[in-house]
Amino acid sequence: MNPDIAALVDVQSDDLAIHALERGIDQLMPKVNALNAEVAKAKAAVDQATQLVEAEEKRKRDVAQRIDAHRALHTKNEAVYGAATNQKEATAASAQLEQIKKIIGDEEREMIAITQRTTEIKALIEDRTSRMMELEQQRDAAKEAISGERTKLETELAEIRARRIKRAGSVARPLISIYDRIRSKKRIHALFPLRGTSCSNCDTNVPMQRRSQMVATGKPEVCEGCGALLYAGE
């Protein structure tokens, strides 16, 4: 085999390894993003429950203020009832007392319901916070593992890139330029051997005269079908 072609085969081997490593590194990020999304979702659930508690506690304060106001009014009406000078005044004051007493009773029941809901939501916050912390621990552990894996892949990638540069330097400049240009067109493979009378990539038949020249000179040719770089194997 032509020495340039043999060196180029090695260069392509490195390029394929580089592509695989780069792809492996790229695939690590979706894992991290997925874990971050899970944690964000859990945090949103905690925040939502916290907002519910805050709303219930505000409602509880409002009801407590109304109860205080109605109790003060009840005390005032009791004084009016006690000072009534005739049946009509006493009846009116009594009706007011009963109405206020009913309102206070309704508000006290509402206060109990709010307290119960608040207790339930706080328990929910504890559960959701626990789940969020669990997910954060899982994410941090996974990120540490992924970081180690990324470091390993990047170290290997740097080594292969350095080797690739050295190998490419032993290929004739015009040939490596053609090869790089073909690979730049979003190709993973750029170099293929002849398979019998045709291109081993696309099966396009190579004319006999071109095949004979490739065998005789060892020089590669660009396939008319797929644009790959062809060479005559052993």
Sequence and secondary structure as in RCSB ss.txt:
>XXXX:A:sequence
MNPDIAALVDVQSDDLAIHALERGIDQLMPKVNALNAEVAKAKAAVDQATQLVEAEEKRKRDVAQRIDAHRALHT
KNEAVYGAATNQKEATAASAQLEQIKKIIGDEEREMIAITQRTTEIKALIEDRTSRMMELEQQRDAAKEAISGER
TKLETELAEIRARRIKRAGSVARPLISIYDRIRSKKRIHALFPLRGTSCSNCDTNVPMQRRSQMVATGKPEVCEG
CGALLYAGE
>XXXX:A:secstr
  HHHHHHHHHHHHHHHHHHHHHHHHTHHHHHHHHHHHHHHHHHHHHHHHHHHHHHHHHHHHHHHHHHHHHHHHH
HHHHHHHT  SHHHHHHHHHHHHHHHHHHHHHHHHHHHHHHHHHHHHHHHHHHHHHHHHHHHHHHHHHHHHHHHH
HHHHHHHHHHHHHHHHHHTTS HHHHHHHHHHHTTT S  EEEEETTEETTT  B  HHHHHHHHHH   EE TT
T  EEE   
